[in-house]
Amino acid sequence: MARSGILSLVGELWAFMRVRKKWWLGPIVLVLALFGALIVFTQSSAVAPFVYTLF
């Protein structure tokens, strides 16, 4: 059920950007999603100490 919610959100965001011609939002959303994934991935893994050196 949660997966369909995420897909619905992505679909609505894509439709918004397509209809309103807000293509500049794409890279912003992508970077925010990548940072979010990085935070979740390094929360409790052995990679966490190495991510510190990136920033």
mmCIF file of the N, C-alpha and C atoms, coordinates in Angstrom:
data_MODEL
# 
_entry.id   MODEL 
# 
loop_
_atom_site.group_PDB 
_atom_site.id 
_atom_site.type_symbol 
_atom_site.label_atom_id 
_atom_site.label_alt_id 
_atom_site.label_comp_id 
_atom_site.label_asym_id 
_atom_site.label_entity_id 
_atom_site.label_seq_id 
_atom_site.pdbx_PDB_ins_code 
_atom_site.Cartn_x 
_atom_site.Cartn_y 
_atom_site.Cartn_z 
_atom_site.occupancy 
_atom_site.B_iso_or_equiv 
_atom_site.pdbx_formal_charge 
_atom_site.auth_seq_id 
_atom_site.auth_comp_id 
_atom_site.auth_asym_id 
_atom_site.auth_atom_id 
_atom_site.pdbx_PDB_model_num 
ATOM 1   N N  . MET A 1 1  ? 0.808  -1.182 0.000   1.00 0.00 ? 1  MET A N  1 
ATOM 2   C CA . MET A 1 1  ? 0.000  0.000  0.000   1.00 0.00 ? 1  MET A CA 1 
ATOM 3   C C  . MET A 1 1  ? 0.860  1.257  0.000   1.00 0.00 ? 1  MET A C  1 
ATOM 4   N N  . ALA A 1 2  ? 1.938  1.262  0.762   1.00 0.00 ? 2  ALA A N  1 
ATOM 5   C CA . ALA A 1 2  ? 2.808  2.430  0.809   1.00 0.00 ? 2  ALA A CA 1 
ATOM 6   C C  . ALA A 1 2  ? 3.480  2.654  -0.539  1.00 0.00 ? 2  ALA A C  1 
ATOM 7   N N  . ARG A 1 3  ? 3.758  1.579  -1.236  1.00 0.00 ? 3  ARG A N  1 
ATOM 8   C CA . ARG A 1 3  ? 4.421  1.705  -2.537  1.00 0.00 ? 3  ARG A CA 1 
ATOM 9   C C  . ARG A 1 3  ? 3.521  2.401  -3.544  1.00 0.00 ? 3  ARG A C  1 
ATOM 10  N N  . SER A 1 4  ? 2.235  2.093  -3.522  1.00 0.00 ? 4  SER A N  1 
ATOM 11  C CA . SER A 1 4  ? 1.329  2.743  -4.465  1.00 0.00 ? 4  SER A CA 1 
ATOM 12  C C  . SER A 1 4  ? 1.191  4.222  -4.128  1.00 0.00 ? 4  SER A C  1 
ATOM 13  N N  . GLY A 1 5  ? 1.316  4.579  -2.858  1.00 0.00 ? 5  GLY A N  1 
ATOM 14  C CA . GLY A 1 5  ? 1.273  5.979  -2.463  1.00 0.00 ? 5  GLY A CA 1 
ATOM 15  C C  . GLY A 1 5  ? 2.456  6.758  -3.008  1.00 0.00 ? 5  GLY A C  1 
ATOM 16  N N  . ILE A 1 6  ? 3.630  6.145  -2.953  1.00 0.00 ? 6  ILE A N  1 
ATOM 17  C CA . ILE A 1 6  ? 4.835  6.791  -3.477  1.00 0.00 ? 6  ILE A CA 1 
ATOM 18  C C  . ILE A 1 6  ? 4.745  6.928  -4.989  1.00 0.00 ? 6  ILE A C  1 
ATOM 19  N N  . LEU A 1 7  ? 4.273  5.875  -5.656  1.00 0.00 ? 7  LEU A N  1 
ATOM 20  C CA . LEU A 1 7  ? 4.123  5.947  -7.106  1.00 0.00 ? 7  LEU A CA 1 
ATOM 21  C C  . LEU A 1 7  ? 3.101  6.994  -7.510  1.00 0.00 ? 7  LEU A C  1 
ATOM 22  N N  . SER A 1 8  ? 2.049  7.128  -6.722  1.00 0.00 ? 8  SER A N  1 
ATOM 23  C CA . SER A 1 8  ? 1.044  8.144  -6.998  1.00 0.00 ? 8  SER A CA 1 
ATOM 24  C C  . SER A 1 8  ? 1.647  9.539  -6.853  1.00 0.00 ? 8  SER A C  1 
ATOM 25  N N  . LEU A 1 9  ? 2.450  9.740  -5.829  1.00 0.00 ? 9  LEU A N  1 
ATOM 26  C CA . LEU A 1 9  ? 3.094  11.024 -5.615  1.00 0.00 ? 9  LEU A CA 1 
ATOM 27  C C  . LEU A 1 9  ? 4.033  11.367 -6.770  1.00 0.00 ? 9  LEU A C  1 
ATOM 28  N N  . VAL A 1 10 ? 4.829  10.401 -7.187  1.00 0.00 ? 10 VAL A N  1 
ATOM 29  C CA . VAL A 1 10 ? 5.755  10.620 -8.297  1.00 0.00 ? 10 VAL A CA 1 
ATOM 30  C C  . VAL A 1 10 ? 4.981  10.921 -9.582  1.00 0.00 ? 10 VAL A C  1 
ATOM 31  N N  . GLY A 1 11 ? 3.900  10.206 -9.810  1.00 0.00 ? 11 GLY A N  1 
ATOM 32  C CA . GLY A 1 11 ? 3.080  10.444 -10.997 1.00 0.00 ? 11 GLY A CA 1 
ATOM 33  C C  . GLY A 1 11 ? 2.454  11.830 -10.995 1.00 0.00 ? 11 GLY A C  1 
ATOM 34  N N  . GLU A 1 12 ? 1.974  12.258 -9.846  1.00 0.00 ? 12 GLU A N  1 
ATOM 35  C CA . GLU A 1 12 ? 1.375  13.586 -9.762  1.00 0.00 ? 12 GLU A CA 1 
ATOM 36  C C  . GLU A 1 12 ? 2.428  14.673 -9.932  1.00 0.00 ? 12 GLU A C  1 
ATOM 37  N N  . LEU A 1 13 ? 3.609  14.467 -9.371  1.00 0.00 ? 13 LEU A N  1 
ATOM 38  C CA . LEU A 1 13 ? 4.684  15.440 -9.548  1.00 0.00 ? 13 LEU A CA 1 
ATOM 39  C C  . LEU A 1 13 ? 5.093  15.532 -11.012 1.00 0.00 ? 13 LEU A C  1 
ATOM 40  N N  . TRP A 1 14 ? 5.211  14.395 -11.680 1.00 0.00 ? 14 TRP A N  1 
ATOM 41  C CA . TRP A 1 14 ? 5.561  14.373 -13.105 1.00 0.00 ? 14 TRP A CA 1 
ATOM 42  C C  . TRP A 1 14 ? 4.497  15.083 -13.942 1.00 0.00 ? 14 TRP A C  1 
ATOM 43  N N  . ALA A 1 15 ? 3.228  14.828 -13.645 1.00 0.00 ? 15 ALA A N  1 
ATOM 44  C CA . ALA A 1 15 ? 2.141  15.475 -14.383 1.00 0.00 ? 15 ALA A CA 1 
ATOM 45  C C  . ALA A 1 15 ? 2.166  16.988 -14.152 1.00 0.00 ? 15 ALA A C  1 
ATOM 46  N N  . PHE A 1 16 ? 2.431  17.410 -12.924 1.00 0.00 ? 16 PHE A N  1 
ATOM 47  C CA . PHE A 1 16 ? 2.516  18.841 -12.622 1.00 0.00 ? 16 PHE A CA 1 
ATOM 48  C C  . PHE A 1 16 ? 3.624  19.498 -13.423 1.00 0.00 ? 16 PHE A C  1 
ATOM 49  N N  . MET A 1 17 ? 4.806  18.869 -13.414 1.00 0.00 ? 17 MET A N  1 
ATOM 50  C CA . MET A 1 17 ? 5.944  19.454 -14.140 1.00 0.00 ? 17 MET A CA 1 
ATOM 51  C C  . MET A 1 17 ? 5.685  19.482 -15.644 1.00 0.00 ? 17 MET A C  1 
ATOM 52  N N  . ARG A 1 18 ? 5.030  18.467 -16.164 1.00 0.00 ? 18 ARG A N  1 
ATOM 53  C CA . ARG A 1 18 ? 4.770  18.394 -17.593 1.00 0.00 ? 18 ARG A CA 1 
ATOM 54  C C  . ARG A 1 18 ? 3.743  19.434 -18.035 1.00 0.00 ? 18 ARG A C  1 
ATOM 55  N N  . VAL A 1 19 ? 2.657  19.555 -17.287 1.00 0.00 ? 19 VAL A N  1 
ATOM 56  C CA . VAL A 1 19 ? 1.582  20.478 -17.677 1.00 0.00 ? 19 VAL A CA 1 
ATOM 57  C C  . VAL A 1 19 ? 2.007  21.926 -17.467 1.00 0.00 ? 19 VAL A C  1 
ATOM 58  N N  . ARG A 1 20 ? 2.647  22.222 -16.350 1.00 0.00 ? 20 ARG A N  1 
ATOM 59  C CA . ARG A 1 20 ? 2.995  23.603 -16.017 1.00 0.00 ? 20 ARG A CA 1 
ATOM 60  C C  . ARG A 1 20 ? 4.352  24.039 -16.576 1.00 0.00 ? 20 ARG A C  1 
ATOM 61  N N  . LYS A 1 21 ? 5.065  23.120 -17.249 1.00 0.00 ? 21 LYS A N  1 
ATOM 62  C CA . LYS A 1 21 ? 6.388  23.402 -17.827 1.00 0.00 ? 21 LYS A CA 1 
ATOM 63  C C  . LYS A 1 21 ? 7.400  23.840 -16.761 1.00 0.00 ? 21 LYS A C  1 
ATOM 64  N N  . LYS A 1 22 ? 7.392  23.163 -15.648 1.00 0.00 ? 22 LYS A N  1 
ATOM 65  C CA . LYS A 1 22 ? 8.313  23.453 -14.543 1.00 0.00 ? 22 LYS A CA 1 
ATOM 66  C C  . LYS A 1 22 ? 9.464  22.444 -14.549 1.00 0.00 ? 22 LYS A C  1 
ATOM 67  N N  . TRP A 1 23 ? 10.182 22.382 -15.654 1.00 0.00 ? 23 TRP A N  1 
ATOM 68  C CA . TRP A 1 23 ? 11.244 21.383 -15.798 1.00 0.00 ? 23 TRP A CA 1 
ATOM 69  C C  . TRP A 1 23 ? 12.407 21.620 -14.850 1.00 0.00 ? 23 TRP A C  1 
ATOM 70  N N  . TRP A 1 24 ? 12.571 22.852 -14.355 1.00 0.00 ? 24 TRP A N  1 
ATOM 71  C CA . TRP A 1 24 ? 13.675 23.153 -13.453 1.00 0.00 ? 24 TRP A CA 1 
ATOM 72  C C  . TRP A 1 24 ? 13.491 22.477 -12.099 1.00 0.00 ? 24 TRP A C  1 
ATOM 73  N N  . LEU A 1 25 ? 12.283 22.002 -11.803 1.00 0.00 ? 25 LEU A N  1 
ATOM 74  C CA . LEU A 1 25 ? 12.059 21.299 -10.540 1.00 0.00 ? 25 LEU A CA 1 
ATOM 75  C C  . LEU A 1 25 ? 12.659 19.884 -10.546 1.00 0.00 ? 25 LEU A C  1 
ATOM 76  N N  . GLY A 1 26 ? 12.828 19.311 -11.724 1.00 0.00 ? 26 GLY A N  1 
ATOM 77  C CA . GLY A 1 26 ? 13.336 17.946 -11.836 1.00 0.00 ? 26 GLY A CA 1 
ATOM 78  C C  . GLY A 1 26 ? 14.677 17.731 -11.154 1.00 0.00 ? 26 GLY A C  1 
ATOM 79  N N  . PRO A 1 27 ? 15.704 18.518 -11.507 1.00 0.00 ? 27 PRO A N  1 
ATOM 80  C CA . PRO A 1 27 ? 17.006 18.319 -10.848 1.00 0.00 ? 27 PRO A CA 1 
ATOM 81  C C  . PRO A 1 27 ? 16.971 18.565 -9.345  1.00 0.00 ? 27 PRO A C  1 
ATOM 82  N N  . ILE A 1 28 ? 16.145 19.514 -8.902  1.00 0.00 ? 28 ILE A N  1 
ATOM 83  C CA . ILE A 1 28 ? 16.051 19.794 -7.467  1.00 0.00 ? 28 ILE A CA 1 
ATOM 84  C C  . ILE A 1 28 ? 15.469 18.587 -6.733  1.00 0.00 ? 28 ILE A C  1 
ATOM 85  N N  . VAL A 1 29 ? 14.406 18.034 -7.263  1.00 0.00 ? 29 VAL A N  1 
ATOM 86  C CA . VAL A 1 29 ? 13.769 16.870 -6.646  1.00 0.00 ? 29 VAL A CA 1 
ATOM 87  C C  . VAL A 1 29 ? 14.716 15.677 -6.668  1.00 0.00 ? 29 VAL A C  1 
ATOM 88  N N  . LEU A 1 30 ? 15.444 15.502 -7.757  1.00 0.00 ? 30 LEU A N  1 
ATOM 89  C CA . LEU A 1 30 ? 16.383 14.389 -7.871  1.00 0.00 ? 30 LEU A CA 1 
ATOM 90  C C  . LEU A 1 30 ? 17.499 14.496 -6.829  1.00 0.00 ? 30 LEU A C  1 
ATOM 91  N N  . VAL A 1 31 ? 18.074 15.674 -6.677  1.00 0.00 ? 31 VAL A N  1 
ATOM 92  C CA . VAL A 1 31 ? 19.156 15.857 -5.698  1.00 0.00 ? 31 VAL A CA 1 
ATOM 93  C C  . VAL A 1 31 ? 18.637 15.642 -4.280  1.00 0.00 ? 31 VAL A C  1 
ATOM 94  N N  . LEU A 1 32 ? 17.458 16.164 -3.976  1.00 0.00 ? 32 LEU A N  1 
ATOM 95  C CA . LEU A 1 32 ? 16.888 15.951 -2.640  1.00 0.00 ? 32 LEU A CA 1 
ATOM 96  C C  . LEU A 1 32 ? 16.627 14.472 -2.374  1.00 0.00 ? 32 LEU A C  1 
ATOM 97  N N  . ALA A 1 33 ? 16.149 13.751 -3.382  1.00 0.00 ? 33 ALA A N  1 
ATOM 98  C CA . ALA A 1 33 ? 15.912 12.315 -3.216  1.00 0.00 ? 33 ALA A CA 1 
ATOM 99  C C  . ALA A 1 33 ? 17.221 11.563 -3.001  1.00 0.00 ? 33 ALA A C  1 
ATOM 100 N N  . LEU A 1 34 ? 18.270 11.949 -3.725  1.00 0.00 ? 34 LEU A N  1 
ATOM 101 C CA . LEU A 1 34 ? 19.562 11.288 -3.552  1.00 0.00 ? 34 LEU A CA 1 
ATOM 102 C C  . LEU A 1 34 ? 20.148 11.554 -2.165  1.00 0.00 ? 34 LEU A C  1 
ATOM 103 N N  . PHE A 1 35 ? 20.034 12.790 -1.676  1.00 0.00 ? 35 PHE A N  1 
ATOM 104 C CA . PHE A 1 35 ? 20.503 13.088 -0.325  1.00 0.00 ? 35 PHE A CA 1 
ATOM 105 C C  . PHE A 1 35 ? 19.695 12.313 0.719   1.00 0.00 ? 35 PHE A C  1 
ATOM 106 N N  . GLY A 1 36 ? 18.402 12.213 0.513   1.00 0.00 ? 36 GLY A N  1 
ATOM 107 C CA . GLY A 1 36 ? 17.568 11.436 1.434   1.00 0.00 ? 36 GLY A CA 1 
ATOM 108 C C  . GLY A 1 36 ? 17.964 9.972  1.452   1.00 0.00 ? 36 GLY A C  1 
ATOM 109 N N  . ALA A 1 37 ? 18.216 9.407  0.263   1.00 0.00 ? 37 ALA A N  1 
ATOM 110 C CA . ALA A 1 37 ? 18.648 8.008  0.187   1.00 0.00 ? 37 ALA A CA 1 
ATOM 111 C C  . ALA A 1 37 ? 20.009 7.828  0.848   1.00 0.00 ? 37 ALA A C  1 
ATOM 112 N N  . LEU A 1 38 ? 20.896 8.803  0.674   1.00 0.00 ? 38 LEU A N  1 
ATOM 113 C CA . LEU A 1 38 ? 22.217 8.723  1.299   1.00 0.00 ? 38 LEU A CA 1 
ATOM 114 C C  . LEU A 1 38 ? 22.104 8.730  2.818   1.00 0.00 ? 38 LEU A C  1 
ATOM 115 N N  . ILE A 1 39 ? 21.238 9.565  3.340   1.00 0.00 ? 39 ILE A N  1 
ATOM 116 C CA . ILE A 1 39 ? 21.048 9.623  4.791   1.00 0.00 ? 39 ILE A CA 1 
ATOM 117 C C  . ILE A 1 39 ? 20.464 8.319  5.320   1.00 0.00 ? 39 ILE A C  1 
ATOM 118 N N  . VAL A 1 40 ? 19.465 7.788  4.641   1.00 0.00 ? 40 VAL A N  1 
ATOM 119 C CA . VAL A 1 40 ? 18.846 6.534  5.083   1.00 0.00 ? 40 VAL A CA 1 
ATOM 120 C C  . VAL A 1 40 ? 19.834 5.381  4.982   1.00 0.00 ? 40 VAL A C  1 
ATOM 121 N N  . PHE A 1 41 ? 20.604 5.332  3.907   1.00 0.00 ? 41 PHE A N  1 
ATOM 122 C CA . PHE A 1 41 ? 21.548 4.236  3.702   1.00 0.00 ? 41 PHE A CA 1 
ATOM 123 C C  . PHE A 1 41 ? 22.667 4.241  4.739   1.00 0.00 ? 41 PHE A C  1 
ATOM 124 N N  . THR A 1 42 ? 23.135 5.425  5.100   1.00 0.00 ? 42 THR A N  1 
ATOM 125 C CA . THR A 1 42 ? 24.267 5.505  6.027   1.00 0.00 ? 42 THR A CA 1 
ATOM 126 C C  . THR A 1 42 ? 23.840 5.576  7.484   1.00 0.00 ? 42 THR A C  1 
ATOM 127 N N  . GLN A 1 43 ? 22.565 5.507  7.761   1.00 0.00 ? 43 GLN A N  1 
ATOM 128 C CA . GLN A 1 43 ? 22.078 5.609  9.141   1.00 0.00 ? 43 GLN A CA 1 
ATOM 129 C C  . GLN A 1 43 ? 22.674 4.514  10.026  1.00 0.00 ? 43 GLN A C  1 
ATOM 130 N N  . SER A 1 44 ? 22.692 3.310  9.540   1.00 0.00 ? 44 SER A N  1 
ATOM 131 C CA . SER A 1 44 ? 23.205 2.208  10.360  1.00 0.00 ? 44 SER A CA 1 
ATOM 132 C C  . SER A 1 44 ? 23.996 1.219  9.504   1.00 0.00 ? 44 SER A C  1 
ATOM 133 N N  . SER A 1 45 ? 25.012 1.720  8.843   1.00 0.00 ? 45 SER A N  1 
ATOM 134 C CA . SER A 1 45 ? 25.821 0.826  8.033   1.00 0.00 ? 45 SER A CA 1 
ATOM 135 C C  . SER A 1 45 ? 27.300 1.118  8.261   1.00 0.00 ? 45 SER A C  1 
ATOM 136 N N  . ALA A 1 46 ? 28.126 0.282  7.691   1.00 0.00 ? 46 ALA A N  1 
ATOM 137 C CA . ALA A 1 46 ? 29.568 0.449  7.832   1.00 0.00 ? 46 ALA A CA 1 
ATOM 138 C C  . ALA A 1 46 ? 30.089 1.572  6.943   1.00 0.00 ? 46 ALA A C  1 
ATOM 139 N N  . VAL A 1 47 ? 29.256 2.099  6.066   1.00 0.00 ? 47 VAL A N  1 
ATOM 140 C CA . VAL A 1 47 ? 29.672 3.156  5.148   1.00 0.00 ? 47 VAL A CA 1 
ATOM 141 C C  . VAL A 1 47 ? 29.641 4.527  5.824   1.00 0.00 ? 47 VAL A C  1 
ATOM 142 N N  . ALA A 1 48 ? 28.945 4.649  6.946   1.00 0.00 ? 48 ALA A N  1 
ATOM 143 C CA . ALA A 1 48 ? 28.742 5.935  7.616   1.00 0.00 ? 48 ALA A CA 1 
ATOM 144 C C  . ALA A 1 48 ? 30.045 6.702  7.883   1.00 0.00 ? 48 ALA A C  1 
ATOM 145 N N  . PRO A 1 49 ? 31.111 6.082  8.384   1.00 0.00 ? 49 PRO A N  1 
ATOM 146 C CA . PRO A 1 49 ? 32.333 6.859  8.629   1.00 0.00 ? 49 PRO A CA 1 
ATOM 147 C C  . PRO A 1 49 ? 32.957 7.423  7.350   1.00 0.00 ? 49 PRO A C  1 
ATOM 148 N N  . PHE A 1 50 ? 32.759 6.766  6.235   1.00 0.00 ? 50 PHE A N  1 
ATOM 149 C CA . PHE A 1 50 ? 33.351 7.228  4.985   1.00 0.00 ? 50 PHE A CA 1 
ATOM 150 C C  . PHE A 1 50 ? 32.557 8.374  4.366   1.00 0.00 ? 50 PHE A C  1 
ATOM 151 N N  . VAL A 1 51 ? 31.272 8.442  4.654   1.00 0.00 ? 51 VAL A N  1 
ATOM 152 C CA . VAL A 1 51 ? 30.452 9.528  4.136   1.00 0.00 ? 51 VAL A CA 1 
ATOM 153 C C  . VAL A 1 51 ? 30.852 10.842 4.803   1.00 0.00 ? 51 VAL A C  1 
ATOM 154 N N  . TYR A 1 52 ? 31.315 10.776 6.022   1.00 0.00 ? 52 TYR A N  1 
ATOM 155 C CA . TYR A 1 52 ? 31.750 11.973 6.737   1.00 0.00 ? 52 TYR A CA 1 
ATOM 156 C C  . TYR A 1 52 ? 32.857 12.705 5.968   1.00 0.00 ? 52 TYR A C  1 
ATOM 157 N N  . THR A 1 53 ? 33.707 11.949 5.300   1.00 0.00 ? 53 THR A N  1 
ATOM 158 C CA . THR A 1 53 ? 34.813 12.569 4.562   1.00 0.00 ? 53 THR A CA 1 
ATOM 159 C C  . THR A 1 53 ? 34.324 13.298 3.297   1.00 0.00 ? 53 THR A C  1 
ATOM 160 N N  . LEU A 1 54 ? 33.126 12.991 2.825   1.00 0.00 ? 54 LEU A N  1 
ATOM 161 C CA . LEU A 1 54 ? 32.621 13.676 1.639   1.00 0.00 ? 54 LEU A CA 1 
ATOM 162 C C  . LEU A 1 54 ? 32.228 15.120 1.955   1.00 0.00 ? 54 LEU A C  1 
ATOM 163 N N  . PHE A 1 55 ? 31.830 15.373 3.174   1.00 0.00 ? 55 PHE A N  1 
ATOM 164 C CA . PHE A 1 55 ? 31.374 16.706 3.545   1.00 0.00 ? 55 PHE A CA 1 
ATOM 165 C C  . PHE A 1 55 ? 32.360 17.341 4.452   1.00 0.00 ? 55 PHE A C  1 
# 
